[in-house]
Amino acid sequence: MNLKKLFINYCNVKKLEINNDQVKIIESLNKFYNINFKNSFLSNLLSKKNNKQGFYLQGGVGVGKTMILDFFYKNFNKSKQRLHFNEFMINFHDFVFQKKNDKKENVINRFVNELKKKYELIYFDEFQVTNIVDAMILGNLFKKIFDKNIKVIFSSNIKINDLYKDGLQREQFLPFIMNLKLKCYEENLIIKEDYRKSKKNKSGQYFYPLNDATNFKINKLFRQLTKGKIREDKILSIKGRKFNFKNYYQGIARFDFNDLCNKNIGAEDYIKIAKVCDFIIIENLPNFNYKNSNQQQRFITLIDIIYEKKISLVVSGESSLQEITSVDILKNPFKRTTSRLYELTSLKYDYL
C-alpha cells in the first residue's frame, strides 16, 4: 500500500494543507501495515522480529490525529471495527453480564475469541482511561487481544506513560502500560495549531452569554429546525433506567445542560441518546469549577460521543468557547472538548 501517495492525493482533492509532520505519521502507518498485513516472506519475518501489533498516535487537540487514522482505516480493506472506547467497554461489560456464571479469565478469553472471529483491526479514537473498573480490567483484556494477534490502532491526547495518571490504585494499571509500550509503535504528532479552530470552523451555532437575546436566537432556530415535524413523547429504557426527552421532534432534541449532565447518567446513556438524534441543542452550559466537576466530566464524555457520531450541535453557554473555565484536574481533557465544540458548532455541520 502506498499510503503516502494516497494521502497526498486525498489532501489535494479535499484542499487540505499537506503537513510534513502528518506525512511522516502516514509513512510510519505504512510500515506498520506492511509489517503486519502484507503477505510476503520479508513482512512475515519482520512481523515475528518486531512483534508489535499496535499503533499508538499521541498528540495535542485538533492536530489531525483522527483525520490521519480515519484515512488509514478507510483504506484498510480487511475486517475492521472503529469504536469509541466507552462503547467497547460497555460491550465487554454486557458480555460479562451474559456470561456471569463463567470464570473471569474464561469470559475474557471468550470475548477476545469473538473479536478474533470478526476483526483483524480495531481502532480506538481519543483513547483514555478514567474509570477504575476499566483500569483494573485492561491489563488482562489487552494481553489476550495481543496474544490473539488482533491489531489495534489508537489516537490519544495522552502519552502511554501518562494514561490513568493519578488514578486510584494506578500501580495495578502499570502492567497494562508496560504491555502497551511493548506491543505498540508509539508516535507523537507535534503541531502547535488546532485545526478545529481554523477560520472555516467558525462557531456559528454556539451562542453566548446566557441572556434574552441568546434565548431568542435559540428559540428561532428551534422553530426552523422543527417546522413540519411532529413532537414525540420519547422515553429510552437503558438497563432499567428511564430517560425522558422533554423536547424531541423526529430526531431533533433540545436539552437543558442539567438534563444531560446533572443526573447520574454516563457513557452508555449518551450512546443510546445519540443513536436516536440527528441534531442536538444543549442550553445553559455553565463555567466549570470544583463544585460542578462531576457535571464537567459527564459533559466531556457526552461531547466525545456526539463527536464520534458526527451529530450536528447547537450550544448556548455562559461564556465564549475561549473563556469557559475548567476544574484543574480536567483541564487537559477539556481542551479536547472545547476544540471539538468549535467543529461541531461550525457551519460545516449546519442542518438547515
C-alpha positions in Angstrom: 0.0 0.0 0.0 1.4 3.4 -1.0 -0.3 5.3 1.8 1.8 8.4 1.4 0.8 8.9 -2.3 -2.9 8.2 -1.4 -2.8 10.7 1.4 -1.2 13.5 -0.7 -3.9 12.9 -3.3 -6.6 13.0 -0.6 -5.3 16.3 0.7 -5.2 17.8 -2.7 -8.7 16.7 -3.5 -10.0 18.0 -0.2 -7.9 21.2 -0.5 -6.2 20.4 2.8 -2.7 21.7 3.8 -0.1 19.0 3.3 1.7 19.0 6.6 5.1 17.3 6.7 4.7 16.1 10.3 1.4 14.4 9.3 3.1 12.8 6.2 5.7 11.3 8.5 3.0 9.6 10.6 1.4 8.3 7.3 4.8 6.8 6.4 5.0 5.1 9.8 1.5 3.8 9.4 2.5 2.4 6.0 5.4 0.5 7.7 3.0 -0.8 10.4 0.7 -2.0 7.6 3.5 -3.7 5.6 4.9 -5.5 8.6 1.6 -6.7 9.9 -0.6 -7.3 6.9 1.5 -7.5 3.7 1.7 -11.2 2.9 5.3 -11.7 1.9 8.3 -13.5 3.3 10.0 -10.3 4.4 7.0 -8.9 6.1 6.3 -12.1 7.9 10.0 -12.2 9.1 9.7 -8.5 10.2 6.4 -9.2 12.0 8.0 -12.1 14.0 11.0 -10.0 14.8 9.2 -6.8 15.8 6.1 -8.4 17.3 4.3 -5.1 17.6 0.6 -5.4 16.8 -0.5 -1.8 17.9 0.0 1.7 16.6 -0.5 4.4 19.2 -0.7 8.0 17.9 -0.4 10.7 20.5 -0.7 14.5 20.0 -2.5 17.6 21.1 -6.0 18.6 20.3 -7.0 19.4 16.8 -3.7 18.4 15.1 -5.2 15.9 12.8 -4.8 12.6 14.6 -8.3 11.4 13.9 -8.1 12.6 10.3 -4.9 10.5 9.7 -6.2 7.3 11.4 -9.6 7.7 9.7 -7.7 7.9 6.4 -5.7 4.7 7.2 -8.9 2.9 8.4 -10.8 3.8 5.3 -8.0 2.4 3.1 -7.7 -0.8 5.2 -9.6 -3.4 3.2 -9.7 -6.2 5.7 -12.1 -6.9 8.5 -12.1 -4.0 10.9 -14.1 -2.1 13.6 -14.0 1.5 14.7 -15.3 2.2 18.2 -15.5 4.8 20.9 -13.5 3.3 23.8 -16.5 3.7 26.1 -18.7 1.8 23.7 -16.1 -1.0 23.5 -16.0 -1.4 27.3 -19.8 -1.3 27.5 -19.9 -4.2 25.0 -17.4 -6.0 27.2 -19.3 -5.5 30.4 -22.5 -6.6 28.7 -20.8 -9.8 27.5 -19.5 -10.4 31.1 -23.1 -10.0 32.4 -24.4 -12.5 29.8 -21.7 -15.0 30.9 -21.9 -14.2 34.6 -21.7 -17.9 35.6 -18.3 -18.3 33.8 -14.9 -17.7 35.5 -13.5 -14.2 34.9 -10.5 -15.4 32.9 -12.7 -17.6 30.7 -15.0 -14.7 30.0 -12.1 -12.6 28.8 -10.9 -15.4 26.6 -14.4 -15.9 25.1 -14.8 -12.2 24.5 -11.5 -11.9 22.7 -12.1 -15.1 20.7 -15.4 -13.4 19.4 -13.4 -10.3 18.4 -10.8 -12.5 16.6 -13.5 -14.2 14.5 -14.8 -10.8 13.3 -11.9 -8.4 13.1 -8.2 -8.1 12.1 -8.0 -4.5 13.2 -9.7 -2.4 15.9 -9.5 1.4 16.0 -10.0 3.4 19.2 -10.1 7.2 18.6 -9.2 9.5 21.5 -8.2 6.7 23.8 -8.2 7.5 27.5 -8.9 5.7 30.8 -10.8 7.4 33.6 -12.8 4.6 35.2 -11.1 2.5 37.9 -13.3 -0.6 36.9 -12.0 -0.4 33.3 -8.4 0.3 34.5 -8.4 -2.9 36.5 -9.6 -4.9 33.5 -7.5 -3.6 30.7 -4.3 -5.5 31.6 -5.8 -8.9 31.1 -8.1 -7.9 28.3 -5.4 -6.4 26.1 -2.9 -9.1 26.8 -5.4 -11.5 25.3 -6.1 -9.2 22.4 -2.4 -9.0 21.5 -1.9 -12.7 22.2 -4.6 -13.4 19.6 -2.7 -11.2 17.2 -5.6 -8.7 16.8 -4.1 -5.4 15.5 -5.1 -2.2 17.3 -4.6 1.5 16.5 -5.2 4.3 19.0 -5.3 8.0 18.9 -4.9 9.9 22.1 -4.1 13.2 23.7 -2.2 11.3 26.3 1.2 9.6 26.1 1.2 5.9 27.1 3.2 6.6 30.2 0.7 9.1 31.4 -2.5 7.1 30.9 -4.7 7.0 34.1 -2.2 9.4 35.7 -3.1 10.0 39.4 -5.9 7.4 39.1 -6.9 5.2 42.1 -4.8 2.1 42.5 -2.7 3.1 39.5 0.0 0.6 40.4 -2.4 -2.2 39.3 -2.7 -0.4 36.0 1.1 -0.3 35.3 1.3 -3.8 33.7 -1.2 -2.6 31.1 1.1 0.4 30.3 4.1 -1.8 30.1 2.3 -4.2 27.7 1.1 -1.3 25.6 4.6 0.1 25.3 5.9 -3.4 24.4 3.3 -4.2 21.8 2.7 -0.7 20.2 4.6 1.7 18.0 4.2 5.0 19.8 4.3 8.1 17.6 3.9 11.7 18.6 2.3 14.2 16.3 3.6 17.6 17.4 1.8 20.5 15.7 1.0 23.8 17.5 -2.0 24.7 15.5 -5.5 23.5 16.4 -7.1 22.9 13.0 -10.6 22.8 14.5 -10.2 26.5 15.4 -9.4 27.5 11.9 -11.4 30.2 10.1 -13.6 27.6 8.3 -14.8 26.3 11.7 -16.4 29.5 12.9 -18.7 28.7 15.8 -21.9 29.8 14.0 -24.0 27.6 16.2 -22.5 28.5 19.6 -24.4 31.3 21.4 -23.4 33.3 24.5 -23.8 34.8 27.0 -27.0 33.5 28.6 -29.5 36.3 28.2 -32.8 37.1 26.4 -31.1 37.8 23.1 -29.4 34.3 23.1 -32.6 32.7 24.2 -34.5 34.4 21.3 -31.9 33.1 18.8 -32.2 29.5 20.1 -36.0 29.6 20.0 -36.0 30.9 16.5 -33.5 28.2 15.3 -35.5 25.5 17.1 -38.7 26.6 15.3 -36.9 26.5 12.0 -35.5 23.0 12.7 -38.8 21.5 13.8 -41.1 23.1 11.2 -43.3 20.4 9.8 -42.0 17.8 12.3 -44.1 16.0 14.9 -43.3 16.2 18.6 -42.9 12.8 20.2 -43.0 11.5 23.7 -39.6 9.8 23.6 -38.5 7.6 26.5 -35.4 5.4 26.4 -35.0 2.4 28.7 -31.4 1.7 29.5 -30.8 -1.3 31.7 -33.8 -0.4 33.8 -33.2 3.3 33.8 -35.6 5.7 32.1 -34.5 8.7 30.2 -37.3 11.2 29.1 -36.9 13.6 26.2 -38.8 16.8 27.0 -38.4 18.3 23.5 -38.0 15.7 20.7 -39.1 16.2 17.1 -38.3 13.2 14.8 -34.5 13.1 15.6 -34.1 16.8 16.7 -33.7 17.0 20.5 -33.5 20.1 22.8 -32.0 19.7 26.3 -31.0 21.9 29.2 -27.4 21.2 30.3 -28.8 19.8 33.6 -31.0 17.3 31.8 -27.8 15.6 30.4 -25.1 16.3 32.9 -26.6 16.9 36.3 -28.0 13.5 36.7 -26.4 10.1 37.5 -26.0 9.0 33.8 -23.0 8.3 31.8 -21.5 7.0 28.6 -24.0 4.2 28.0 -26.9 6.6 28.3 -25.2 9.1 26.0 -24.6 6.4 23.3 -28.3 5.4 23.4 -29.3 9.1 23.2 -27.0 9.7 20.3 -28.5 6.8 18.4 -31.9 8.5 18.1 -30.7 12.0 17.5 -29.7 13.8 14.2 -29.4 17.3 15.8 -29.0 18.3 19.4 -29.4 21.6 21.2 -27.8 22.0 24.6 -28.7 25.1 26.6 -27.2 26.8 29.6 -23.7 25.4 29.5 -22.0 26.8 32.7 -18.5 27.6 33.6 -16.9 24.7 35.5 -15.1 24.6 38.9 -14.6 22.2 41.7 -18.3 22.4 42.7 -19.6 21.0 39.3 -16.6 18.9 38.3 -18.8 15.7 38.1 -21.0 17.5 35.6 -17.9 18.6 33.7 -16.7 15.0 33.4 -20.1 13.9 32.1 -20.1 16.8 29.6 -16.6 15.7 28.3 -17.9 12.2 27.8 -21.1 13.5 26.1 -19.2 15.7 23.6 -16.8 12.8 22.8 -19.8 10.6 21.9 -21.6 13.4 19.9 -18.3 14.0 18.0 -17.8 10.3 17.3 -21.4 10.1 15.9 -20.9 13.4 14.0 -24.2 14.8 15.3 -24.9 18.5 14.5 -24.9 20.6 17.6 -26.1 24.0 18.9 -25.0 25.2 22.3 -25.7 28.2 24.4 -23.2 29.0 27.2 -22.4 31.3 30.0 -19.1 32.2 28.3 -17.5 32.1 24.9 -15.6 28.9 23.9 -12.3 30.6 24.5 -13.3 31.6 28.1 -15.1 28.6 29.5 -13.4 27.7 32.8 -12.4 24.3 33.9 -11.6 22.5 37.1 -7.8 22.0 37.2 -7.8 18.2 37.2 -9.9 18.2 33.9 -8.1 21.0 32.1 -6.3 18.7 29.6 -9.3 16.6 28.5 -11.4 19.7 28.4 -9.1 21.2 25.8 -10.3 18.4 23.5 -13.9 19.1 24.4 -13.7 22.9 23.5 -11.7 22.0 20.4 -14.4 19.6 19.3 -17.2 22.2 20.1 -15.6 24.5 17.6 -16.1 21.9 14.9 -19.4 20.6 16.0 -21.0 24.1 16.2 -19.4 25.2 12.9 -21.4 26.0 9.8 -20.0 22.8 8.3 -22.5 20.9 10.5 -25.4 23.2 9.6 -28.5 21.0 9.5 -30.8 23.6 7.9 
